[in-house]
Amino acid sequence: PSLVANGADQHGLTSAQFTGGVRFVETTPGRGGRGGASRTGTSQVLNLKLKGQLDAIDEAEFQQNVRFEDGDVVGDADVGVYLASKGQLTLRPFPQNARRVPRVTDGSVTVDASELIDVDLDSNDLHARRDVKTVTTAQKGSDAKPASPGLFNDRDPIYGQAAEFWYASATKQAHYVGTAEARARVQQQPKAQPSQQA
């Protein structure tokens, strides 16, 4: 493992690169006066844009075998760009010879996309683009709930696909957008029942 850092006398450190396997841990302030939480990123290479010193990170770019964890949110990809000041994470594949398709799991929702997934780590909202596939599973304890009066029940997984996708974590609302060539589709396949589609 190695570290190469650059800077200028008047600005201090402006960039740094860690190679050979990296583990990045950031402690974020707790909400409502509670204790802080940890955000953890691992990769083979980490490039940092700095504001004067190593612990003043403006942007962190993880490369190769990227895994980022923040509470219930877990993201994997070839490349992950974390904007520390905004609490935003963007996951992408390598432009060529992609090895790991961007994937984000938020407890009950798993999202895969071939171009990118943007995650707001403060709200857990996300946006995904191109060849998006989603799987929504039942929440724990949902077996005890009565059948939902909606289009889908609360027990079986819901599968979605679209060209573009948005998810609001607080309201559990999902928005799928398709194209003329690839329509948006959402379906559920309950056991021993015909499929339901929307």
C-alpha positions in Angstrom: 0.0 0.0 0.0 1.2 3.5 -0.8 0.2 7.2 -0.5 1.2 10.0 -2.8 0.0 13.5 -1.9 0.4 16.9 -3.7 -0.2 20.5 -2.6 1.0 24.0 -2.7 2.5 26.3 0.0 -0.5 28.7 0.0 -3.2 26.0 -0.2 -1.8 23.0 1.7 -2.6 19.6 0.4 -4.8 19.5 -2.6 -4.9 15.9 -3.6 -3.8 12.4 -2.5 -3.9 8.9 -3.9 -3.9 5.7 -1.9 -3.2 2.4 -3.7 -2.9 -1.2 -2.7 -6.2 -1.7 -0.9 -8.0 1.1 1.0 -10.5 1.3 3.8 -12.1 4.8 4.3 -14.2 5.5 7.4 -16.0 8.7 8.1 -18.0 9.5 11.2 -21.0 11.7 10.5 -22.9 13.8 13.0 -25.9 12.1 14.6 -29.4 13.5 13.9 -31.4 15.1 16.7 -28.4 15.2 19.1 -27.8 11.4 18.9 -24.4 9.9 18.4 -22.7 9.9 15.1 -22.9 7.2 12.4 -20.1 5.7 10.2 -19.8 5.7 6.4 -17.3 3.1 5.2 -15.8 2.8 1.7 -13.4 0.1 0.5 -11.6 -0.2 -2.9 -8.2 -0.9 -4.4 -7.5 2.8 -5.2 -8.7 6.0 -3.6 -8.2 9.5 -5.1 -8.9 12.4 -2.8 -9.5 16.1 -3.6 -8.5 17.9 -0.4 -9.0 21.4 1.1 -5.6 21.9 2.8 -5.1 18.6 4.7 -5.9 14.9 4.7 -8.9 15.1 6.9 -10.5 18.0 4.9 -11.9 15.9 2.0 -13.9 17.6 -0.7 -14.3 14.6 -3.0 -13.3 10.9 -2.7 -13.1 8.7 -5.8 -13.0 5.0 -5.1 -11.8 2.7 -8.0 -12.0 -1.1 -8.5 -14.0 -3.5 -6.3 -15.8 -0.5 -4.7 -18.1 -1.1 -1.7 -19.7 1.7 0.2 -21.8 1.3 3.4 -23.9 3.9 5.2 -26.4 2.3 7.7 -28.9 0.3 5.7 -27.5 1.5 2.3 -24.9 -0.6 0.7 -23.5 0.2 -2.8 -21.1 -1.7 -5.1 -19.5 -0.7 -8.4 -16.3 -0.3 -10.3 -16.1 3.4 -9.5 -17.7 5.4 -6.6 -17.5 9.1 -6.3 -18.3 10.5 -2.8 -19.0 14.2 -2.5 -18.4 14.6 1.3 -19.7 18.1 1.7 -23.0 17.2 -0.1 -23.4 13.7 1.3 -23.8 12.4 -2.3 -22.5 9.1 -3.8 -22.4 8.2 -7.5 -21.7 4.7 -8.5 -20.6 3.8 -12.1 -19.0 1.0 -14.1 -15.6 1.3 -15.7 -16.1 3.0 -19.2 -14.4 0.0 -20.7 -14.2 -3.6 -19.5 -16.8 -3.0 -16.7 -16.6 -5.7 -14.0 -19.1 -4.6 -11.5 -22.5 -3.2 -12.4 -23.6 -0.4 -10.0 -25.9 -1.8 -7.4 -27.5 -0.3 -4.3 -29.5 -2.0 -1.6 -31.6 0.0 0.9 -33.0 -2.6 3.3 -36.0 -3.7 1.2 -35.1 -2.3 -2.2 -32.3 -3.4 -4.5 -31.4 -1.4 -7.6 -29.1 -2.3 -10.5 -28.2 0.1 -13.4 -25.8 0.0 -16.3 -24.9 3.7 -16.4 -25.0 5.2 -12.9 -26.8 5.3 -9.5 -26.8 8.5 -7.5 -27.6 8.2 -3.8 -28.3 11.1 -1.3 -26.8 9.5 1.8 -28.6 12.0 4.1 -32.1 11.0 2.9 -31.3 7.6 1.2 -33.1 8.9 -2.0 -31.7 7.6 -5.2 -31.7 8.0 -9.0 -30.6 5.3 -11.5 -30.1 5.5 -15.2 -30.0 3.0 -18.1 -31.1 -0.7 -18.0 -32.5 -0.2 -14.5 -33.7 -3.3 -12.6 -35.3 -3.2 -9.2 -36.4 -5.8 -6.6 -38.6 -4.7 -3.7 -39.0 -7.3 -0.9 -41.5 -7.4 1.9 -40.6 -5.6 5.1 -39.9 -7.8 8.2 -43.1 -8.6 10.0 -45.2 -8.0 7.0 -46.5 -11.6 7.1 -48.7 -10.6 10.0 -50.3 -7.7 8.2 -53.6 -8.0 6.4 -53.6 -8.2 2.6 -53.0 -4.8 1.0 -56.0 -3.3 -0.8 -53.6 -1.9 -3.5 -52.5 -3.5 -6.8 -49.7 -5.5 -5.1 -49.7 -7.4 -1.9 -47.3 -6.9 1.0 -45.7 -10.4 1.0 -44.2 -11.1 -2.4 -41.3 -9.4 -4.2 -42.0 -6.7 -6.8 -39.8 -6.6 -9.9 -39.3 -3.4 -11.9 -37.3 -2.4 -15.0 -37.0 1.0 -16.7 -34.6 3.3 -18.6 -34.6 5.7 -15.6 -35.7 5.3 -12.0 -36.2 7.5 -8.9 -36.8 6.3 -5.3 -37.8 8.5 -2.3 -36.9 6.6 0.8 -39.0 8.5 3.3 -42.3 7.9 1.5 -41.2 4.6 -0.2 -42.3 6.0 -3.6 -40.8 4.8 -6.8 -40.9 6.4 -10.2 -40.1 4.4 -13.4 -39.6 6.0 -16.8 -39.3 4.0 -20.0 -38.6 4.7 -23.7 -40.2 3.7 -26.9 -37.6 0.9 -27.2 -37.7 -0.2 -23.6 -40.9 0.3 -21.7 -41.0 0.7 -18.0 -42.5 -2.4 -16.3 -43.4 -3.4 -12.7 -44.7 -6.8 -11.8 -45.2 -9.2 -8.9 -45.2 -13.0 -9.1 -47.0 -14.3 -6.0 -46.6 -18.0 -5.4 -49.2 -20.2 -7.1 -51.0 -17.2 -8.5 -50.9 -15.5 -11.9 -48.6 -12.5 -12.3 -49.9 -9.0 -11.8 -48.5 -6.2 -13.9 -48.6 -2.4 -14.1 
